[in-house]
Amino acid sequence: MTARIVDLTPELLDDAAGVHLEAFRGYMNARLGRGYAKAFLRWFSRAPHGVALAALENGKLAGYVVGAPAGYDRGMSRALIWVVARAFALRPWLLFERRFLQRIALRARPAPPRAADAAKIMSLVGIGVAEAGRGSGIGRLLMEEFERRARALGMTAMRLSVYTDNDRARRLYERAGWIVERTEPNALYYRRDL
């Protein structure tokens, strides 16, 4: 394998957004469009203690992973509100789809009380591998480097969520030692202690 893991730089954002749109085709965060995908990925590359990595294979972007310490979502939501508003203005029909309404309702619920160690938990928020690179170990390399960076930031655990129908991602996480911490109708929540 010739992939190498580097920081996700502004020059790589457009290609990473393309991988994101491909990897999450049909899901809300992809259906909001390329502008949203770029802003979403850019946010992690600029976030305090954020991790934004890219996998390059033969000089071409083959995948990415992004994350930030637990509690990132409020700051990200505030920062991206106008990007999301524009995306919905361009795609108003999305506001009437059941999946979107469910997702909005989940985000509107008060957050559960944070554990005392929440500041030491890194959330892996997004990982995508270009179709041509799937099954080649790129996802594993991205996760290994993400874990290394989380440890370097002093994190004691990592967490992520995945749609229940995303079998490929679930297999990757389980092979890497993640355990299911909680389930909801459309998502599984995983944790990995460091």
URZIWO-V856989 format. One record per residue. SS is DSSP state (H for helix, E for strand, C for the rest). Layout:
ss
SS
SS
//
This chain:
ss
C
C
C
E
E
E
E
C
C
H
H
H
H
H
H
H
H
H
H
H
H
H
H
C
C
C
C
H
H
H
H
C
C
H
H
H
H
H
H
H
H
H
H
H
H
H
C
C
C
C
E
E
E
E
E
E
E
C
C
E
E
E
E
E
E
E
E
E
E
C
C
H
H
H
H
H
H
H
H
H
H
H
H
H
H
H
H
H
H
H
C
H
H
H
H
H
C
H
H
H
H
H
H
H
H
H
H
H
C
C
C
C
C
C
C
C
C
H
H
H
E
E
E
E
E
E
E
E
E
C
H
H
H
C
C
C
C
H
H
H
H
H
H
H
H
H
H
H
H
H
H
H
C
C
C
C
E
E
E
E
E
E
E
C
C
C
H
H
H
H
H
H
H
H
H
C
C
C
E
E
E
E
E
E
C
C
E
E
E
E
E
E
E
C
//
